[in-house]
């Protein structure tokens, strides 16, 4: 495991910023870390990177305990914090030279050239950081996180301040890096997470409320699912028999097309097929209303 988090707790007074959470992330995984403001995302990331100490629980990066050996784990982590602190009076290449020195990189010039090309900083590389737009400053922070070729990448809002074209470029960088590294990143742009991630972890009020692949994440949605079934023909008596299905609640019926609400879509599909055979009904189409990541996120984190 590249990242192992077990029983993590961080408390400020009476408030539990992170409340007994556990998860593991393997090499080659790109995981989106989602949650509303104040949910505990940044706190968790700061603990994983060794910039903040937990109250209880353990965190390991590449098998090394972060609390007991933060220097060794920091060598293996590339971290882009949300605030992206930079020395704005330095030139871009000068700053990357400095960061390379901190990491004691032997062939510093080639490493700088590599990350400048990777993050699209070629045009701006001779400017002072103070002269850069927010988007290009974000690229400098990303280049600094990548310069020592770390095994684990942790990005807190990596596309913040970028225009749509820049977002696509950085998205491609993250996907490329995720092929042989471990990537954990937070974002409020859920479309970015859907475009990049293999898996999603959703945290709310310090607790993990969902942890699964993107393809399975819709099962966490609290609201009922909507299934639409269209029959070749159907009469009133047959509709009444459909209403008797225990897992179904018919919402609308228009032109032989019926919308049905259910808590158990797989059971409903089975019951519909069985009843259709009994009633000699021909099903033209059977579709589940797709549940987006935004639907699931709102369902798990919105205040009722």
Wavefront OBJ file of the C-alpha trace (Angstrom):
o trace
v 0.000 0.000 0.000
v 1.338 3.466 -0.847
v -0.985 5.248 1.614
v -2.397 3.553 4.722
v -4.660 5.473 7.110
v -6.068 3.710 10.169
v -8.270 5.163 12.932
v -7.225 8.753 12.222
v -8.516 11.342 14.691
v -7.805 15.072 14.894
v -9.725 17.198 17.339
v -9.811 20.945 18.013
v -11.489 21.495 21.370
v -14.887 19.815 21.121
v -14.832 19.656 17.316
v -13.567 16.524 15.597
v -12.046 17.735 12.331
v -11.217 14.115 11.407
v -13.213 11.454 13.200
v -11.733 7.926 13.228
v -11.275 7.452 9.475
v -9.471 4.616 7.694
v -8.586 3.935 4.056
v -5.761 2.582 1.901
v -4.585 3.601 -1.577
v -2.446 1.440 -3.854
v 0.194 2.360 -6.398
v -1.351 3.264 -9.732
v -4.610 4.523 -8.208
v -5.953 8.039 -8.752
v -8.357 8.778 -5.913
v -10.602 11.813 -5.593
v -11.022 13.074 -2.018
v -14.302 14.957 -1.811
v -16.323 16.771 0.808
v -17.928 20.135 1.576
v -15.923 22.973 3.108
v -14.873 22.075 6.651
v -15.397 18.340 6.129
v -11.795 17.438 7.044
v -10.165 16.993 3.618
v -7.272 19.430 4.021
v -6.665 18.322 7.624
v -6.361 14.704 6.486
v -3.986 15.660 3.671
v -1.799 17.701 6.015
v -1.549 14.734 8.382
v -0.630 12.338 5.544
v 2.097 14.717 4.360
v 3.487 15.191 7.884
v 2.669 18.902 8.191
v 0.158 18.264 10.983
v 0.146 15.672 13.769
v -2.886 13.530 14.480
v -4.241 12.944 17.990
v -4.672 9.202 17.507
v -4.394 6.691 14.680
v -1.615 5.818 12.262
v -0.615 6.968 8.787
v 1.954 5.179 6.638
v 3.373 6.278 3.291
v 5.211 3.573 1.331
v 5.228 1.494 4.514
v 6.866 4.233 6.631
v 5.078 5.714 9.648
v 4.612 9.435 8.992
v 4.489 10.489 12.654
v 7.705 8.676 13.560
v 9.675 9.439 10.403
v 8.203 12.454 8.616
v 11.470 13.366 6.838
v 11.652 10.005 5.065
v 7.989 10.106 4.063
v 8.281 13.677 2.748
v 10.993 12.469 0.376
v 8.406 10.169 -1.183
v 5.561 12.702 -1.383
v 4.864 15.493 -3.844
v 2.465 17.914 -2.164
v 0.530 20.825 -3.624
v -1.405 22.500 -0.776
v -4.529 24.541 -1.405
v -2.811 27.799 -0.417
v 0.185 27.055 -2.717
v 2.790 29.129 -0.823
v 5.494 30.452 -3.157
v 8.456 32.843 -2.883
v 7.013 35.438 -5.250
v 10.236 37.509 -5.470
v 12.045 34.557 -7.056
v 12.134 33.772 -10.763
v 10.390 30.544 -11.793
v 13.575 28.620 -12.587
v 15.290 30.081 -9.521
v 12.477 28.829 -7.303
v 12.563 25.353 -8.832
v 16.356 25.364 -8.397
v 15.800 26.117 -4.718
v 13.203 23.337 -4.308
v 15.522 20.931 -6.119
v 18.250 21.831 -3.633
v 15.934 21.129 -0.687
v 15.369 17.647 -2.091
v 19.108 17.247 -2.823
v 18.499 16.374 -6.475
v 21.776 15.498 -8.178
v 20.974 16.388 -11.798
v 18.954 19.486 -10.973
v 18.920 21.195 -14.383
v 17.432 18.226 -16.236
v 14.819 17.783 -13.488
v 13.841 21.461 -13.788
v 13.591 21.198 -17.579
v 11.446 18.075 -17.232
v 8.850 19.615 -14.872
v 8.752 22.915 -16.785
v 7.788 21.028 -19.931
v 5.413 18.737 -18.043
v 3.464 21.623 -16.490
v 3.547 23.937 -19.510
v 5.727 26.656 -17.966
v 8.055 27.122 -20.944
v 6.748 30.571 -21.898
v 6.798 31.883 -18.308
v 9.969 30.231 -16.988
v 12.096 33.397 -17.069
v 9.565 35.562 -15.228
v 9.343 36.394 -11.560
v 6.596 34.460 -9.800
v 5.015 37.785 -8.764
v 4.439 38.533 -12.458
v 2.499 35.333 -13.087
v -1.268 34.865 -13.204
v -2.913 32.686 -10.570
v -3.124 29.829 -13.045
v 0.592 29.902 -13.821
v 1.442 30.187 -10.126
v -0.554 27.004 -9.662
v 1.600 25.377 -12.335
v 4.757 26.437 -10.491
v 3.428 24.762 -7.338
v 2.658 21.639 -9.322
v 6.152 21.644 -10.857
v 7.668 21.953 -7.371
v 5.609 18.955 -6.210
v 6.850 16.841 -9.132
v 10.504 17.885 -9.312
v 11.913 15.101 -7.099
v 9.888 12.401 -8.923
v 7.994 11.252 -5.812
v 6.111 7.964 -5.476
v 3.012 9.581 -3.929
v 1.282 12.770 -5.105
v -1.145 14.699 -2.899
v -2.891 17.655 -4.501
v -5.338 19.946 -2.691
v -7.447 21.727 -5.347
v -4.778 21.405 -8.105
v -6.863 23.116 -10.814
v -7.811 26.134 -8.711
v -7.557 29.350 -10.748
v -6.953 27.618 -14.076
v -8.901 28.380 -17.249
v -10.672 25.479 -19.088
v -7.721 24.822 -21.420
v -5.260 24.787 -18.519
v -7.549 22.450 -16.547
v -7.449 19.914 -19.380
v -3.639 20.154 -19.546
v -3.221 19.634 -15.788
v -5.809 16.841 -15.895
v -3.648 15.063 -18.470
v -0.566 15.537 -16.275
v -2.370 13.963 -13.307
v -3.599 11.027 -15.401
v -0.110 10.463 -16.802
v 1.486 10.573 -13.342
v -1.169 8.228 -11.987
v -0.043 5.417 -14.279
v 2.895 4.547 -12.024
v 2.377 6.686 -8.920
v -0.257 7.026 -6.215
v -2.403 10.148 -6.556
v -4.784 11.567 -3.942
v -6.389 14.876 -4.799
v -9.280 16.999 -3.632
v -11.412 19.176 -5.863
v -14.701 21.031 -5.773
v -14.997 20.506 -9.530
v -16.755 17.144 -9.619
v -16.462 16.862 -13.402
v -12.687 16.849 -12.944
v -12.915 13.983 -10.495
v -15.144 12.013 -12.886
v -12.691 12.660 -15.735
v -9.546 11.660 -13.844
v -10.274 9.306 -10.950
v -10.583 5.561 -10.618
v -12.068 5.824 -7.153
v -13.746 8.367 -4.883
v -13.647 8.914 -1.123
v -16.307 11.283 0.245
v -15.876 12.760 3.717
v -18.512 14.706 5.650
v -18.221 16.162 9.160
v -14.936 14.324 9.681
v -16.284 10.880 8.743
v -15.984 8.878 5.533
v -19.482 8.436 4.083
v -18.484 6.746 0.803
v -15.422 4.941 -0.562
v -15.764 3.106 -3.856
v -15.007 3.040 -7.562
v -16.728 5.623 -9.752
v -18.799 2.867 -11.357
v -20.177 1.772 -7.962
v -20.482 5.126 -6.208
v -24.170 5.608 -7.135
v -25.183 2.909 -4.619
v -24.432 5.374 -1.800
v -27.158 7.774 -2.935
v -29.762 8.094 -0.190
v -32.659 9.092 -2.429
v -34.610 6.473 -4.372
v -33.647 5.468 -7.906
v -35.850 6.137 -10.921
v -36.376 3.416 -13.527
v -38.216 4.044 -16.802
v -39.831 1.131 -18.620
v -41.590 1.330 -21.994
v -44.018 -1.364 -23.131
v -45.223 -2.086 -26.632
v -48.802 -1.905 -25.301
v -50.281 -1.956 -21.802
v -53.840 -1.622 -20.448
v -55.266 -0.323 -17.159
v -55.631 -3.786 -15.610
v -51.993 -4.578 -16.337
v -50.895 -1.259 -14.836
v -52.789 -2.104 -11.650
v -50.906 -5.385 -11.432
v -47.623 -3.513 -11.916
v -48.555 -1.339 -8.953
v -48.671 -4.455 -6.803
v -44.901 -4.952 -7.123
v -43.517 -4.504 -3.605
v -40.322 -2.637 -4.599
v -42.044 -0.203 -6.985
v -43.797 3.150 -6.735
v -45.217 4.308 -10.060
v -44.675 8.032 -10.606
v -45.910 8.689 -14.153
v -47.562 6.845 -17.040
v -47.491 8.421 -20.520
v -47.802 6.661 -23.904
v -46.977 3.179 -22.599
v -43.915 4.574 -20.805
v -43.874 4.282 -16.999
v -41.504 5.958 -14.519
v -41.024 3.936 -11.344
v -39.291 4.917 -8.109
v -37.526 2.210 -6.116
v -35.061 1.535 -3.310
v -33.922 -1.687 -4.942
v -33.391 -1.313 -8.716
v -31.980 -4.811 -9.257
v -34.942 -6.466 -7.515
v -37.366 -4.260 -9.471
v -35.792 -5.250 -12.796
v -36.231 -8.921 -11.916
v -39.847 -8.452 -10.781
v -40.733 -6.457 -13.914
v -39.352 -9.148 -16.211
v -41.200 -11.909 -14.348
v -44.507 -9.996 -14.342
v -44.137 -9.086 -18.021
v -43.875 -12.790 -18.881
v -46.957 -13.569 -16.814
v -48.999 -10.762 -18.397
v -47.636 -11.293 -21.910
v -46.201 -7.745 -22.027
v -43.437 -6.823 -24.435
v -40.800 -4.481 -22.942
v -39.394 -2.064 -25.515
v -36.837 -0.422 -23.212
v -35.777 -0.515 -19.591
v -33.524 2.298 -18.367
v -32.206 3.408 -15.001
v -31.896 7.146 -14.585
v -28.167 7.742 -14.313
v -26.888 9.010 -10.967
v -24.055 11.499 -11.352
v -21.282 11.991 -8.839
v -22.903 15.339 -8.036
v -26.174 13.553 -7.130
v -24.344 11.204 -4.781
v -22.246 14.001 -3.277
v -25.305 16.140 -2.522
v -27.202 13.187 -1.136
v -24.421 12.335 1.325
v -23.380 15.839 2.391
v -26.371 18.195 2.113
v -27.916 19.378 5.380
v -31.514 18.195 5.757
l 1 2 3 4 5 6 7 8 9 10 11 12 13 14 15 16 17 18 19 20 21 22 23 24 25 26 27 28 29 30 31 32 33 34 35 36 37 38 39 40 41 42 43 44 45 46 47 48 49 50 51 52 53 54 55 56 57 58 59 60 61 62 63 64 65 66 67 68 69 70 71 72 73 74 75 76 77 78 79 80 81 82 83 84 85 86 87 88 89 90 91 92 93 94 95 96 97 98 99 100 101 102 103 104 105 106 107 108 109 110 111 112 113 114 115 116 117 118 119 120 121 122 123 124 125 126 127 128 129 130 131 132 133 134 135 136 137 138 139 140 141 142 143 144 145 146 147 148 149 150 151 152 153 154 155 156 157 158 159 160 161 162 163 164 165 166 167 168 169 170 171 172 173 174 175 176 177 178 179 180 181 182 183 184 185 186 187 188 189 190 191 192 193 194 195 196 197 198 199 200 201 202 203 204 205 206 207 208 209 210 211 212 213 214 215 216 217 218 219 220 221 222 223 224 225 226 227 228 229 230 231 232 233 234 235 236 237 238 239 240 241 242 243 244 245 246 247 248 249 250 251 252 253 254 255 256 257 258 259 260 261 262 263 264 265 266 267 268 269 270 271 272 273 274 275 276 277 278 279 280 281 282 283 284 285 286 287 288 289 290 291 292 293 294 295 296 297 298 299 300 301 302 303 304
